[in-house]
Amino acid sequence: LPADLQQALLRLPREVAPEVVARARLLTSEAGRAAARWMDGGGPEPVTEVGWLASGRLDPGGEYRDDRAPADTRTPDLAPRIRAAPTGLPLVDELFTEPGWRRREGQGGLLPWWPYVMPSHREVVALHFVPHLLYGWPAQGVGPPEAYALALADGPWGEGMALVPAFLLADPSWSKLPVVRAGLVVDLAARGDGDAEEIGRQLGLLLRRTWLKPGPVFETLESAAEQGAHREVWRIMTGFLPVFLPGPEERPHTRHTQVLAFALRTARWAGAREPVPCVAEIAERRASNNFVREARRLHTYLT
């Protein structure tokens, strides 16, 4: 019975009607009082984060603190972090504890169940998915069914909720068809849900620090724009550009020029008219190479 109660509490909606809360307060059993406290805003509200670590390193020097910090290998570790005040419900508290970050730790064989066990806490579920994103093979990884289940769940977005769709956008291994990979972005756009800028930021981190390549990303985003998600695609780009474009100490490459050209196309699709600070900074440089010229074209259009 204690396990049944705790599972039921996890499946309560985040917003409970006041009249229901009032009736729950009349319950006198220990379980009834626990339910009333939960319905009245007493459920956990964790603080979450995704850390990027040099492969196998937990020391402070092994974590990438700056978004533009490049990985020293193409196999970084993703460290999910969950901080939540204890609820006094042991099974709930165990679920609101961060999973092991090492590859193959955690509940990889049970990933499809998580969104249905905690449908009001999708960011926590996403963080339990995070260790399985980059290293799903040969164990079960995170795919479209898990990502769609997350998108349909409730709760705030955080870095974990943005990283899951970003990975599926960028990884062509589960579908060679951009139109299929774009489905999640189109679905989120249709429901007005999600943090597109944070998805873009996580895309930038994935392209900077893993083996994933820009080509499939922009094929997917172009397909999403063609299906009507052009404004969301531009919002994704505004989160992506500050991370992916080279900083002052980095050398620009052809892929950076291509990214700026693609960004101009997406800005035109969306009718964007707000400058992007990192693009403005590049456009003001005295150099006249293709990279700077593309930045000027984009900045001129936006302003």
C-alpha positions in Angstrom: 0.0 0.0 0.0 2.8 2.6 0.6 4.2 1.9 -2.8 0.7 2.3 -4.4 0.2 5.6 -2.6 3.6 7.0 -3.8 3.0 5.9 -7.4 -0.5 7.5 -7.3 1.0 10.8 -6.0 3.5 10.9 -8.8 0.7 10.6 -11.3 -1.3 13.5 -10.0 -1.5 16.5 -12.3 0.5 19.5 -11.3 -2.5 21.7 -11.0 -5.3 20.4 -8.8 -8.7 22.2 -8.6 -9.1 24.1 -5.3 -12.3 22.3 -4.4 -10.5 19.0 -4.7 -7.7 20.2 -2.4 -10.4 21.4 0.1 -12.0 17.9 0.1 -8.6 16.2 0.4 -7.9 18.3 3.6 -10.8 16.5 5.3 -9.1 13.2 5.0 -7.8 12.0 8.4 -5.6 9.0 7.6 -1.9 9.3 7.3 -2.1 8.5 3.5 -5.0 11.0 3.1 -2.9 13.8 4.8 0.0 13.0 2.5 -2.2 13.3 -0.5 -3.6 16.6 0.7 -0.2 18.0 1.3 0.9 16.9 -2.2 -2.2 18.4 -3.9 -1.7 21.7 -2.0 1.7 22.3 -3.6 3.7 19.9 -1.4 5.2 17.8 -4.2 8.9 18.0 -5.0 10.2 20.9 -7.1 13.8 19.9 -8.0 16.6 22.0 -9.3 18.1 20.3 -12.3 21.2 20.6 -14.6 23.2 18.7 -17.2 27.0 18.7 -16.7 29.4 17.9 -19.5 32.5 16.0 -18.3 35.7 15.0 -20.0 35.4 11.2 -20.5 35.7 9.4 -17.2 36.7 12.5 -15.1 34.8 13.8 -12.1 37.5 16.2 -10.9 36.6 20.0 -11.2 39.1 20.4 -14.1 37.2 17.7 -16.1 34.0 19.7 -16.5 33.3 22.1 -19.3 32.0 25.3 -17.6 31.8 27.5 -20.7 29.4 26.7 -23.6 32.2 27.3 -26.1 34.7 25.1 -24.4 35.5 22.3 -26.9 35.6 18.7 -25.7 39.0 17.0 -25.5 37.5 13.9 -27.0 34.4 13.0 -29.0 33.1 10.9 -26.1 32.2 13.2 -23.2 30.1 12.1 -20.3 26.8 13.7 -19.6 26.2 14.1 -15.8 22.6 14.7 -14.9 22.1 16.5 -11.6 18.9 16.6 -9.5 18.5 18.4 -6.2 15.3 18.1 -4.4 14.2 18.5 -0.8 13.2 15.2 0.8 9.5 14.5 0.8 9.6 11.8 3.5 8.3 9.3 0.9 11.2 7.0 0.3 10.3 5.7 -3.1 9.6 9.2 -4.4 12.8 10.5 -3.0 14.7 7.7 -4.7 13.3 8.8 -8.1 14.2 12.4 -7.4 17.9 11.4 -6.9 20.2 11.9 -9.8 21.1 8.8 -11.7 24.6 7.5 -12.2 26.4 9.3 -15.0 28.6 6.4 -16.0 27.7 4.6 -19.2 25.4 1.6 -18.6 24.5 2.6 -15.1 20.9 3.2 -14.2 17.7 1.7 -15.6 18.4 1.5 -19.3 16.2 -1.5 -19.8 13.2 0.3 -18.3 13.4 3.6 -20.2 10.0 3.5 -21.9 8.3 3.3 -18.5 9.6 6.4 -17.0 7.4 9.1 -18.6 4.3 7.1 -17.4 5.6 6.7 -13.9 6.3 10.4 -13.5 4.0 12.2 -16.0 4.0 15.5 -14.1 7.8 15.7 -13.8 9.2 15.3 -17.3 12.4 17.2 -16.7 13.4 14.6 -14.0 12.5 11.8 -16.4 14.6 13.5 -19.1 17.6 13.5 -16.7 17.2 9.8 -16.1 17.4 9.5 -20.0 20.5 11.6 -20.3 23.1 9.0 -19.5 21.7 6.8 -22.3 21.7 9.4 -25.1 25.2 9.2 -26.5 25.8 5.5 -25.5 22.6 3.7 -26.2 24.2 0.9 -28.2 24.3 -2.1 -27.5 21.9 -1.4 -24.6 18.5 0.2 -25.2 18.8 3.9 -26.0 16.5 6.8 -26.1 14.4 7.0 -29.3 11.4 8.8 -30.7 8.8 6.9 -28.5 10.5 8.0 -25.3 10.9 11.6 -26.6 7.3 11.9 -27.7 6.1 10.5 -24.3 8.2 13.2 -22.6 6.8 15.9 -24.9 3.2 14.8 -23.9 4.0 14.8 -20.2 3.7 17.9 -17.9 6.1 19.9 -15.9 8.8 22.6 -16.5 11.5 22.4 -19.2 15.1 22.4 -18.3 18.4 21.3 -19.9 17.4 17.7 -19.9 14.1 18.2 -21.7 15.9 20.3 -24.3 18.8 17.9 -24.8 16.6 14.9 -25.6 14.9 16.4 -28.7 18.2 18.1 -29.7 19.9 14.7 -29.8 17.1 13.2 -31.9 17.3 16.2 -34.3 21.0 15.7 -34.8 21.4 11.9 -34.8 20.6 10.3 -38.2 21.1 6.8 -37.0 17.5 6.2 -36.0 16.1 7.6 -39.3 17.8 8.7 -42.5 14.7 10.8 -43.4 14.9 14.5 -42.2 11.1 14.7 -42.4 10.8 12.0 -39.8 13.5 13.5 -37.5 11.7 16.8 -37.8 8.4 15.4 -36.4 9.2 16.2 -32.8 9.9 19.9 -33.5 6.8 20.2 -35.6 4.7 18.6 -32.9 6.1 20.9 -30.2 5.5 23.9 -32.4 1.9 22.9 -33.1 1.2 22.6 -29.3 3.1 25.8 -28.5 5.3 23.8 -26.0 9.0 23.7 -25.3 12.0 25.9 -25.0 13.2 26.3 -28.6 16.2 28.5 -27.7 17.4 25.9 -25.2 17.0 23.2 -27.7 19.3 25.2 -30.0 21.8 25.7 -27.2 21.9 21.9 -26.6 22.3 21.3 -30.4 25.3 23.6 -30.3 26.9 21.7 -27.4 26.3 18.4 -29.2 28.0 19.6 -32.4 30.9 21.1 -30.5 31.6 18.1 -28.2 30.5 14.9 -29.9 30.8 13.1 -33.2 27.5 14.5 -34.5 27.7 16.7 -37.7 25.9 19.9 -38.8 24.6 18.5 -42.1 21.8 16.2 -40.6 20.9 19.0 -38.2 20.1 21.5 -40.9 18.4 19.0 -43.1 16.1 18.3 -40.1 15.5 21.9 -39.3 14.8 22.8 -42.9 12.2 20.0 -43.1 10.6 21.3 -39.9 10.4 24.8 -41.4 8.8 23.4 -44.5 6.2 21.7 -42.4 5.2 25.0 -40.7 7.6 25.3 -37.8 9.6 28.1 -39.3 9.3 30.4 -36.3 10.4 27.7 -33.9 13.3 26.8 -36.2 14.5 30.5 -36.1 14.2 30.4 -32.3 16.3 27.3 -32.2 18.9 29.1 -34.3 19.1 32.0 -31.9 20.0 29.5 -29.2 22.4 27.6 -31.4 24.5 30.4 -32.9 26.1 31.8 -29.7 27.3 28.3 -28.9 28.4 27.0 -32.2 29.9 30.0 -33.9 33.7 30.4 -33.1 34.7 32.7 -30.3 37.3 35.5 -30.7 40.2 33.0 -30.1 38.9 30.3 -32.5 39.4 30.0 -36.2 36.3 30.0 -38.4 35.8 27.1 -40.8 33.6 26.5 -43.8 30.9 24.9 -41.7 30.6 28.2 -39.7 30.0 30.1 -42.9 27.4 27.6 -44.0 25.7 27.9 -40.7 25.4 31.7 -41.1 23.9 31.2 -44.6 21.4 28.8 -43.3 20.5 31.1 -40.4 19.8 33.9 -43.0 17.4 31.6 -44.8 15.6 30.7 -41.5 15.4 34.3 -40.5 13.7 35.1 -43.8 11.3 32.3 -43.4 10.3 33.5 -39.9 10.4 37.2 -40.8 12.8 37.8 -37.9 13.8 41.3 -37.2 15.8 41.2 -33.9 19.6 41.3 -34.0 21.6 38.4 -32.6 24.5 39.8 -30.5 27.1 37.2 -31.5 26.3 37.8 -35.2 26.5 41.5 -34.7 30.0 41.2 -33.1 31.3 39.1 -36.1 29.7 41.6 -38.6 31.7 44.4 -37.0 35.1 42.8 -37.6 37.4 44.5 -40.2 38.1 41.2 -42.0 36.5 40.6 -45.4 36.5 36.8 -45.6 33.4 34.8 -46.4 32.6 34.1 -42.8 32.4 37.8 -41.9 30.5 38.6 -45.1 27.8 36.1 -44.3 27.6 37.5 -40.8 27.1 41.0 -42.3 24.4 39.7 -44.6 22.5 38.2 -41.7 23.0 41.2 -39.4 21.9 43.6 -42.1 18.7 41.6 -42.7 17.9 41.4 -39.0 18.4 45.1 -38.5 
